[in-house]
Amino acid sequence: MTLAKRIIPCLDVDNGRVVKGVQFVDIRDAGDPVEIARRYDEQGADELTFLDITASSDDRETMVHVVEEVAGQVFIPLTVGGGIRKVEDIRRMLNAGADKVAINTAAVFNPEFVKEAADKFGSQCIVVAIDAKQVGDDKWEIFTHGGRKPTGIDAVEWAIKMVDYGAGEILLTSMDRDGTKNGFDNALVSAVSTAVSVPVIASGGVGNLQHLAEGITKGHADAVLAASIFHFGEYTVGEAKAEMKKAGIEVRL
Amino acid sequence: MKTVAVMDYGMGNLHSVAKALEKVAEGAKVIVTSKAEEILAADRAVLPGVGAMRDCMAEMKRLGLDQLAKEFAQSKPLLGVCVGMQAMFEFSEENAGVECLGMLPGKVLAFDKSMTDPDSGERLKVPHMGWNRVHFAMEKHPMWQGIDDGAHFYFVHSYYVEPADPELIAGFSTYPHAFTAAVAKDNVFAVQFHPEKSQSAGLQLYANFLNWDGNN
């Protein structure tokens, strides 16, 4: 197969600044999203995801400027998530230069929003982000508000429904694994990835390069997302790709 | 000064296309416009496009860009990108069937949703999304200059073009079968992938377009 599996560094942005400590040896400003995006681009990142974790919606305009800046300098696909609640939010981000938006909480409270968004902008730019926690054997439930609020919705069924509503991609985060560095919940990733027809991005739990490869080989994901292993300079995206290639995975080098 | 017009019919990726062109423009002027006189005054033009074909064609017609695109390509280089490429053909299967511009012979077909990877047996996802290799069918075409045969480009699409004349094919990819990734005829060059999202290979393609005078 010639379609490469993708590696996607994720940046959490709070009021225009990248948080969770990004460390490159020779970077001038470790919080500047534009500089960090450029660095990942140079390393061979296949896409970039920005999650806007700004608390106040008044400050969201800042994110639009960040996207504009990055899109003028980095020519790979950009996804923006966090606070995408209205059609107008999507339009602003796409016009600023984002290629896709990730809808999370708003989809849970108003699934029709996904339908409306896909109808207006096309499925190719609508990513539905799912935060799931294991609640039984091979059973996962959707949580909202950064994993704090249970919804009673089954993760696999929800993914199928969201694709039916027009999602063009699923960003799947295991709340159990997020921040643990124990690797993806590959049972969850595999359950969702084999259930839906659209690409699935595995997220949550990456602690080393082998974990990234396992998201593909064991989780059957189409792309893998990680934040901290790249931010802290432990590994470069290039090293991650070399590791994946060694595991027999097609990557863009 | 050279001017390149990005045809504006409100479809998503035109700003990204303009930004990528500006990056490589070196003295050329990039304008985003739906005004006929501005487009016709430009040296070359890009027909971008993302989203659903029905909406794209409806907006193009409303703004008169359908006739304009055909007229433009008679005398100057026109680059089609993604849905902009698909729109150049006669007919698309999307949205229960849409008549397109008919500048190039052939039709636009949907990827089969039950495709599997011949090696692993795994289901192939639709949309075809991500970086895939593009192999040249016209390796001497000036638009491929400085780009490696087999270079990765970024794709995101659920439909692909099937030219009635295989001679039109300038490049192809596989998913899992070969499909048309680029076509060329006279002043028209069109690509299914997104050069504006394909890093250095994509920027090279736009740079080539700014130096290409058509008719190859």
HADDOCK unambig.tbl for C-alpha pairs under 7 A between the chains (distance, minus, plus):
assign (segid A and resid 1 and name CA) (segid B and resid 117 and name CA) 6.67 0.50 0.50
assign (segid A and resid 1 and name CA) (segid B and resid 176 and name CA) 6.76 0.50 0.50
assign (segid A and resid 2 and name CA) (segid B and resid 132 and name CA) 5.76 0.50 0.50
assign (segid A and resid 2 and name CA) (segid B and resid 133 and name CA) 6.29 0.50 0.50
assign (segid A and resid 2 and name CA) (segid B and resid 174 and name CA) 6.70 0.50 0.50
assign (segid A and resid 3 and name CA) (segid B and resid 130 and name CA) 6.70 0.50 0.50
assign (segid A and resid 3 and name CA) (segid B and resid 131 and name CA) 5.80 0.50 0.50
assign (segid A and resid 3 and name CA) (segid B and resid 132 and name CA) 4.45 0.50 0.50
assign (segid A and resid 4 and name CA) (segid B and resid 130 and name CA) 6.73 0.50 0.50
assign (segid A and resid 4 and name CA) (segid B and resid 131 and name CA) 5.48 0.50 0.50
assign (segid A and resid 4 and name CA) (segid B and resid 132 and name CA) 6.08 0.50 0.50
assign (segid A and resid 6 and name CA) (segid B and resid 130 and name CA) 7.00 0.50 0.50
assign (segid A and resid 72 and name CA) (segid B and resid 19 and name CA) 5.69 0.50 0.50
assign (segid A and resid 75 and name CA) (segid B and resid 196 and name CA) 5.94 0.50 0.50
assign (segid A and resid 75 and name CA) (segid B and resid 197 and name CA) 4.75 0.50 0.50
assign (segid A and resid 75 and name CA) (segid B and resid 198 and name CA) 6.32 0.50 0.50
assign (segid A and resid 75 and name CA) (segid B and resid 199 and name CA) 4.86 0.50 0.50
assign (segid A and resid 76 and name CA) (segid B and resid 197 and name CA) 4.19 0.50 0.50
assign (segid A and resid 76 and name CA) (segid B and resid 198 and name CA) 5.78 0.50 0.50
assign (segid A and resid 76 and name CA) (segid B and resid 199 and name CA) 5.69 0.50 0.50
assign (segid A and resid 77 and name CA) (segid B and resid 197 and name CA) 5.52 0.50 0.50
assign (segid A and resid 94 and name CA) (segid B and resid 12 and name CA) 6.49 0.50 0.50
assign (segid A and resid 95 and name CA) (segid B and resid 12 and name CA) 6.96 0.50 0.50
assign (segid A and resid 95 and name CA) (segid B and resid 15 and name CA) 6.66 0.50 0.50
assign (segid A and resid 97 and name CA) (segid B and resid 15 and name CA) 6.47 0.50 0.50
assign (segid A and resid 97 and name CA) (segid B and resid 16 and name CA) 5.75 0.50 0.50
assign (segid A and resid 121 and name CA) (segid B and resid 51 and name CA) 5.82 0.50 0.50
assign (segid A and resid 122 and name CA) (segid B and resid 51 and name CA) 4.32 0.50 0.50
assign (segid A and resid 122 and name CA) (segid B and resid 52 and name CA) 6.07 0.50 0.50
assign (segid A and resid 124 and name CA) (segid B and resid 156 and name CA) 6.61 0.50 0.50
assign (segid A and resid 168 and name CA) (segid B and resid 127 and name CA) 6.96 0.50 0.50
assign (segid A and resid 197 and name CA) (segid B and resid 125 and name CA) 5.20 0.50 0.50
assign (segid A and resid 197 and name CA) (segid B and resid 126 and name CA) 6.06 0.50 0.50
assign (segid A and resid 198 and name CA) (segid B and resid 125 and name CA) 4.98 0.50 0.50
assign (segid A and resid 198 and name CA) (segid B and resid 126 and name CA) 5.33 0.50 0.50
assign (segid A and resid 198 and name CA) (segid B and resid 127 and name CA) 6.30 0.50 0.50
assign (segid A and resid 199 and name CA) (segid B and resid 125 and name CA) 5.68 0.50 0.50
assign (segid A and resid 252 and name CA) (segid B and resid 131 and name CA) 6.96 0.50 0.50
assign (segid A and resid 252 and name CA) (segid B and resid 152 and name CA) 6.69 0.50 0.50
